[in-house]
Amino acid sequence: METQANNPLHGVTLADMIAQLVSFYGWEDLGERITIRCFTHDPSIASSLKFLRKTPWARERVEGLYLKMLRDAKKEGGPLGN
């Protein structure tokens, strides 16, 4: 089996991604960065998961923002920048 040591998304669940994004940005800022209803109207991880699992373009945006968050945290030497 091929390893994916250089893939920062490998082994990270969508639920973990959303939780870390919410922790880093908060729901309000997350909803401004990715304007989708599950982030802007009565947001929850459960409703976000339901929508993102059915909507590939939105999931790609979340994954992109997650990777940006990791890069920014690494630059700042924050807790996610290990």
Protein Blocks (a to p, Z undefined) as FASTA:
>chain_A
ZZdfklmkgopafklmmmmmmmmnommlmmmmmccfklmgopafklmmmmmmmmmklmmm
mmmmmmmmmmmmmmnopaklZZ
